Amino acid sequence: MGSDPPRSREGGFTLLEMLVALSIISIAALTLVRLDAYAVRTAGDLDESTMAGIVAQNRAVELWTDPAPPTIGASASSVANAGRNWRIEQRVAKTADDSLLRVDLLVRPESGNGQAALTIIRPSR
């Protein structure tokens, strides 16, 4: 009887190939998890920045509609809005035109990230 037929290599993966594939999949999964955490954190910051912008616009409307002009100089105040406390920094300065005032507003949450800046021009009388 003749010699044994040549053995063909059986299909499948070796242990080393499986370890390499698992390492690549693990790295990709960790990258996606970190990206997801970044997206959640960014969405939270965007929410606070949006609310800070709304608080700044509300303050600007108050300043614009108040018949008495604001006092020239810097001041700070706190306000509650949307269930959060906000710090409003306000700077009022004269402009080249004596009949106008420049008002710079900076709004930040008392705790957390995000801020909004807004500048308006209003009559000085």
C-alpha positions in Angstrom: 0.0 0.0 0.0 1.2 3.4 -0.7 2.1 6.3 1.4 -0.4 8.2 3.3 -2.1 11.0 1.4 -0.7 14.5 2.2 -2.4 16.2 5.1 -4.2 19.3 4.2 -4.1 22.1 6.6 -7.4 22.3 8.4 -9.3 25.6 8.1 -9.6 27.9 11.1 -7.6 30.4 13.1 -4.6 29.8 15.2 -4.5 31.1 18.8 -2.1 33.9 17.8 -4.4 35.1 15.1 -7.3 35.1 17.5 -5.3 37.1 20.1 -4.4 39.7 17.4 -8.0 40.0 16.3 -9.2 40.4 19.8 -6.6 43.1 20.5 -7.7 45.1 17.5 -11.4 44.8 18.4 -10.6 45.8 22.0 -8.7 48.9 20.9 -11.6 49.9 18.6 -14.2 49.4 21.3 -12.2 51.5 23.8 -11.9 54.3 21.3 -15.7 54.2 20.7 -16.4 54.3 24.4 -14.1 57.3 24.9 -15.7 59.0 21.9 -19.2 58.4 23.4 -18.1 59.8 26.8 -16.7 62.9 25.0 -20.0 63.4 23.1 -22.0 63.2 26.3 -19.7 65.7 28.1 -19.8 68.0 25.1 -23.7 67.9 25.0 -23.8 68.8 28.6 -21.5 71.8 28.1 -23.5 72.8 25.1 -26.7 72.7 27.2 -25.1 75.0 29.8 -23.8 77.4 27.1 -27.2 77.6 25.5 -28.9 78.3 28.8 -26.2 80.9 29.6 -27.0 82.6 26.3 -30.7 82.7 27.2 -29.9 84.2 30.6 -27.7 86.8 28.9 -30.4 87.7 26.4 -33.0 88.1 29.2 -30.6 90.4 31.1 -30.0 92.4 27.9 -33.8 92.9 27.4 -34.1 94.1 31.0 -31.3 96.6 30.4 -32.7 97.7 27.1 -36.3 98.2 28.4 -35.3 99.9 31.7 -36.0 103.6 31.3 -33.1 104.4 33.7 -29.7 103.8 32.1 -27.3 101.4 33.9 -24.5 102.8 36.1 -21.2 103.1 34.2 -18.6 100.6 35.5 -18.4 96.9 36.3 -20.8 95.0 38.5 -21.8 91.4 39.2 -25.1 89.8 40.2 -26.7 86.4 40.5 -29.9 85.1 39.1 -31.8 81.8 39.2 -33.1 80.5 35.9 -34.0 77.0 34.6 -33.4 75.6 38.1 -29.8 76.8 38.1 -27.9 79.8 39.6 -26.1 82.0 37.2 -23.5 84.7 37.7 -23.8 87.8 35.5 -20.8 90.1 35.1 -21.8 93.4 33.6 -19.5 96.2 32.2 -21.1 99.5 31.2 -18.9 102.0 29.3 -19.5 105.2 27.4 -19.1 105.2 23.6 -17.8 107.9 21.2 -21.4 109.0 21.0 -22.5 110.5 24.3 -26.1 109.4 23.7 -25.1 105.7 23.7 -23.7 103.2 26.2 -22.0 99.9 25.6 -23.0 97.1 27.9 -20.9 93.9 27.9 -22.5 90.9 29.6 -20.7 87.6 30.6 -22.9 84.9 32.1 -21.6 81.7 33.7 -23.2 79.0 35.8 -22.2 79.2 39.5 -21.2 75.6 39.2 -20.3 73.8 36.0 -18.9 74.8 32.6 -20.2 76.9 29.8 -20.6 80.6 29.4 -22.1 83.2 27.1 -21.0 86.7 26.2 -23.2 89.4 24.8 -22.7 93.1 24.0 -25.5 95.6 23.5 -25.7 99.3 22.8 -28.4 101.3 24.4 -29.4 104.9 24.9 -27.7 106.7 27.8 -30.9 108.6 28.6 
